[in-house]
Amino acid sequence: MNYGFVKVAAAVPTLRVADCGYNAQHIEKLIGQAEEAGVQIVAFPELCITSYTCGDLFAQQLLLEDAERALLYLLHQTRQMEVISILGMPLALDSTLLNAAVVIHRGKVLGAVPKTYLPNYKEFYEMRWFTSALAVEETQIQLCGQSVPLGTHLLFETPDTTFGVEICEDVWAVIPPSSMQALKGAEILFNLSADNECISKHNYVRTLISQQSARCIAGYVFSSCGFGESTTDVVFAGNGLIYENGSLLAQSERFRLDEQLIISEIDVERLRTERRMNTTFSANKANCPGPKAERIRIDYRHPEEDFRLTRIFEPFPFVPPMKEFAERCEETFSIQVNGLAQRLNHTQAQTAVIGISGGLDSTLALLVCVKTFDKLEWDRKRILGITMPGFGTTDRTYNNALSLMRSLGISTREISIKAACIQHFKDIGHDINVHDTTFENGQARERTQILMDIANQTGGLVVGTGDLSELALGWATYNGDHMSMYGVNASIPKTLVQYLVRWVAENEMDEQSGATLLDIVDTPISPELVPANEQGEICQKTEDLVGPYELHDFFLYYFMRFGFRPEKIDYLAQRTFKDKYDSATIRKWLHTFFRRFFSQQFKRSCLPDGPKVGTVAISPRGDWRMPSDASAAGWLKEIEELG
């Protein structure tokens, strides 16, 4: 089972100019390596059988015949192989010559795709030898004794995916052929290129391909000429790139003197989900000109051995990579700050009221409030930080809350909820020694009542602290911490909260505030609603009860962002966390995730307003509309069947 992944490769062979026999041997070698690695489709550079830099030798009949003989050799040598190969060569069609890509599989030529846009400027002068696909009316060509389909309208279909092919300059066009191919059904696009190197050009090419793969919501495999091409006027660096919907999966090492095979897996299942969700993509099909696509079915048989995934999946998909970390943290805060600033201005709020527990979420919300007031040039004293000690409050969180509020210069109030809760439990006839849901939720609702009433007292607005992970799991008291007047953390997952607070501590705070923030990051996550142990330490640890947030955030990302089923999420989690959690543990918490996600939708159906920050959000007015009584039976059954 391949879980929706298709293994692809960009091959960069060592070549000799106009030596088709030599080139064919090196192409064969790389095809063999691709077959051994379980690659389903491998693409080679433009005109790789002859080499791209033959110049006027393309007019020589001997070269054209040698190229066809080399293709015959490759068909014979690969007739027992399952890998699909895409090769570049010149094709004679009556009185014209085409720069074409030929697709071969198990000894047969499946189709030939001619180049559409022939560069004829600066160092390029392809129109001297070749004819554009736009001038070709024929839809068949005789090649190696076969009648072969010809045209840019060809799409190649395996049991796993549909792919299209374009050549080099085609992707530089305003409307590349691959755009039409994608709208007609191609999920992976291959580009056979002879892209020479110039200073800074590589970054431009990467941006171009990234944008094309993103615009087409497709995989994009780019293979360009390398060592052995003529260096009379230009140099080719051997550029192999594999993208998936704008993201780089793998790339070659440029300027190497030996040949390379760049392999990765494109998640076609993910691409299909993205296209279904993106209604603009489907609407654009109506504006797709050109002939109807001709689909060529390929009887590809998967190898008997297990599918081998080489891609690495980050354990913290919500956390930005280090090279982008500072910029992304700034951007995240800016979205939260601007959202809160607009709400404060619109409501003409005189204060921002926030409950400060000494935990991660309220700390992040407080930092957002401080940044917002500074941006508005409002006095920080208009931020009312309310600490509300209860039966489970520990000295560590209590002292951290007070210390942080003092160092940030906001107004501070302390209101114990113990007496009010004792009276409440007496009123409803609840035994205070029974630490059940009533005992816990009563405290959460008392705290929310205090915050709401103080906001009324001071003409203020209650700033919510709950995060995305808690909302996904329903780990919030309904009409307690679940409620606020604006939830600034509503689309920030727990794993990102930790990183954001640490980043602020290390980059934007004085020494005292930074030390407090770092201690908050290191404090066990807890609602502190049951009494501490005899040593005064937190004994109610959230992750012991609902599971590790790093797992739940991983599950949440792939479930909501790409619509993955439990079996695929389990497969990715088993690979990603194999050194930290055993299989049974991962499946236990995966079951918990889906059980709670479905059963707790009623809390998300009536969430307060809050800004969307990342690609996953759970607002019922925005990204996620789900019936509160939807059944999780199908998802839970699939997890149980995993073992």
Secondary structure, DSSP 4 states (H G I P E B T S, - for coil): --TTEEEEEEEE----TT-HHHHHHHHHHHHHHHHHTT-SEEE--TTTTT-GGGGGGGG-HHHHHHHHHHHHHHHHHTTT---EEEEEEEEEETTEEEEEEEEEETTEEEEEEE-S----STT--GGGT---GGG---SEEEETTEEEEBSTTEEEE-SS-EEEEEEGGGGGSSS-HHHHHHHTT-SEEEEEE--B--TTHHHHHHHHHHHHHHHTTSEEEEEE--TTS--SS--B---EEEEETTEEEEE--TT-SS-EEEEEEEEHHHHHHHHHH-HHHHHHGGG--SSPPEEEE------SSPP-------S-TTSPPHHHHHHHHHHHHHHHHHHHHHHHHHHT-SEEEEE--SSHHHHHHHHHHHHHHHHHT--GGGEEEEE---TT--HHHHHHHHHHHHHHT-EEEE---HHHHHHHHHHHT--TT--SHHHHHHHHHHHHHHHHHHHHHHTEEEEE---HHHHHHT-S-TTTTT--SEETTTT--HHHHHHHHHHHHHHTS-HHHHHHHHHHHHSPP----S---TTS-----HHHHH--HHHHHHHHHHHHTT---HHHHHHHHHHHTTTTS-HHHHHHHHHHHHHHHHHTHHHHTTPPP----SS----TTTT----TT---HHHHHHHHHT-
